[in-house]
Amino acid sequence: MAREFDAIAPVYDQTFTHTATGKCLRERVWHFTAKILSQQPGKALELNAGTGEDALWLTQQGWQVLATDISPDMLLMAQHKKAAAGIPQDNSPFFQTLALEELDKLKDSGFDLIFSNFGGLNCLNLEALRQAGAAIAQKLKPGGHCIAVVMSRFCLWESLYFLVKGKFFGIFRRLIKGPAHAPLNAQTSVSTWYYSPRTASQILRGEQLVQNNCQPIGFWLPPPYLESFFAERPKTLFILHWLEKHLAPAWVSPAADHFLIHFTKK
Ligand SMILES: C[S@@+](CC[C@H](N)C(=O)[O-])C[C@H]1O[C@@H](n2cnc3c(N)ncnc32)[C@H](O)[C@@H]1O
C-alpha cells in the first residue's frame, strides 16, 4: 500500500488538496471538526495524514499533532509544507511513518483527539477496521474524541454519473463483496472497502467508544474525480457548496461520497 501512495505523493496536492472540489470538501470537514472541538486544544494523533494539510490546520488551532501515514513520501511532502510554513523542526506537527494496522505498537498514548480524513480507513478490511477501532479506543484519553471521514458504500452523485454515462457496472461499484479497486492514477489502484455509516460505526466503536453524530461530506459536492468538469464551472460548484452547507442534513450521510463520524471514549 505504501508503494502505491508513494507513487502519487508528489502530485496529491495538485490533483486533490488544491483543486476546487478538494478545497470545498475539506472546508466541510474543518467546519464540522471545529464545531466538535470547542474544548481547549490538547494532544492529537492523526492517522493516514497524507501530505499534512489537516496536521497543519490542527496545529494552527493550537493542537500538538503527531501525524502518521503508511507512505513515507506522503509524509515527506508534509515535511516540506511544514518547512515552507516557517514552522521550526521541533514544533508541532510531528510526522511518523506508521500503518493503521500497527497503531497498537505506537508508544505514545493519552490522546485528546484521533483524526482520520478522506478514506484512509477504507484501506482496511472489516477485521482490520475492528482492530483499528480497538487501538483508537486504547490510545484515547477518557472523554477524548475520534473523528473519522470514511468513504460511503453508496454515493448518489457517483451512481447518477455512471447512469448518465451508461456505465452500469459503475453504479454498483462500491457494493461488491470484497474490496473494490479504486484508481489512484492511470497506472495504480488500491484495494478499497466501502462502508455504510451504520457498519463503520458498529465496527469502529467496539465497547469503549460512543458515537455522537454523523455528517455527510460530498452529498451535493461532487466526487474529486469530476474536478476537471467543475473547475471550468465555478458558479455551479459555488451553488453545490452552498447546498452542501445549508441543505445536507445528517440523514443523507449514507448517500454522500464520504461521511464524518464522531465518537468519544467512555
Ligand atoms: C486519500 S489519502 C488521504 C490523505 C489525507 N488524510 C488527506 O486528508 O488529504 C489516503 C491516505 O491514507 C494513507 N494510507 C493508506 N493505507 C494506509 C494504511 N494501511 N495505514 C496508514 N495509512 C494508510 C495513504 O498513504 C494516504 O496518504
The ligand as an SDF file (V2000), in Angstrom:
LIG
                    3D

 27 29  0  0  0  0  0  0  0  0999 V2000
   -6.9180    9.7070    0.2460 C   0  0  0  0  0  0  0  0  0  0  0  0
   -5.4430    9.9120    1.1430 S   0  0  0  0  0  0  0  0  0  0  0  0
   -5.9630   10.9990    2.4450 C   0  0  0  0  0  0  0  0  0  0  0  0
   -4.8030   11.8080    2.9580 C   0  0  0  0  0  0  0  0  0  0  0  0
   -5.1470   12.8980    3.9650 C   0  0  0  0  0  0  0  0  0  0  0  0
   -5.7960   12.3660    5.1430 N   0  0  0  0  0  0  0  0  0  0  0  0
   -5.9940   13.9900    3.3760 C   0  0  0  0  0  0  0  0  0  0  0  0
   -6.9730   14.3800    4.0120 O   0  0  0  0  0  0  0  0  0  0  0  0
   -5.6650   14.5100    2.3110 O   0  0  0  0  0  0  0  0  0  0  0  0
   -5.3200    8.3810    1.9970 C   0  0  0  0  0  0  0  0  0  0  0  0
   -4.0430    8.2810    2.8290 C   0  0  0  0  0  0  0  0  0  0  0  0
   -4.1150    7.0580    3.5780 O   0  0  0  0  0  0  0  0  0  0  0  0
   -2.8130    6.5110    3.6430 C   0  0  0  0  0  0  0  0  0  0  0  0
   -2.9590    5.0720    3.9010 N   0  0  0  0  0  0  0  0  0  0  0  0
   -3.4700    4.1320    3.0920 C   0  0  0  0  0  0  0  0  0  0  0  0
   -3.4380    2.9240    3.6800 N   0  0  0  0  0  0  0  0  0  0  0  0
   -2.8930    3.1190    4.8990 C   0  0  0  0  0  0  0  0  0  0  0  0
   -2.5740    2.2600    5.9860 C   0  0  0  0  0  0  0  0  0  0  0  0
   -2.8230    0.9530    5.9200 N   0  0  0  0  0  0  0  0  0  0  0  0
   -2.0230    2.7900    7.0800 N   0  0  0  0  0  0  0  0  0  0  0  0
   -1.7460    4.1310    7.1570 C   0  0  0  0  0  0  0  0  0  0  0  0
   -2.0040    4.9870    6.1630 N   0  0  0  0  0  0  0  0  0  0  0  0
   -2.5810    4.4980    5.0530 C   0  0  0  0  0  0  0  0  0  0  0  0
   -2.2090    6.8330    2.2840 C   0  0  0  0  0  0  0  0  0  0  0  0
   -0.7990    6.7570    2.2820 O   0  0  0  0  0  0  0  0  0  0  0  0
   -2.7560    8.2230    2.0260 C   0  0  0  0  0  0  0  0  0  0  0  0
   -1.8660    9.2130    2.4950 O   0  0  0  0  0  0  0  0  0  0  0  0
  1  2  1  0
  2  3  1  0
  2 10  1  0
  3  4  1  0
  4  5  1  0
  5  6  1  0
  5  7  1  0
  7  8  2  0
  7  9  1  0
 10 11  1  0
 11 12  1  0
 11 26  1  0
 12 13  1  0
 13 14  1  0
 13 24  1  0
 14 15  1  0
 14 23  1  0
 15 16  2  0
 16 17  1  0
 17 18  1  0
 17 23  2  0
 18 19  1  0
 18 20  2  0
 20 21  1  0
 21 22  2  0
 22 23  1  0
 24 25  1  0
 24 26  1  0
 26 27  1  0
M  CHG  2   2   1   9  -1
M  END
$$$$
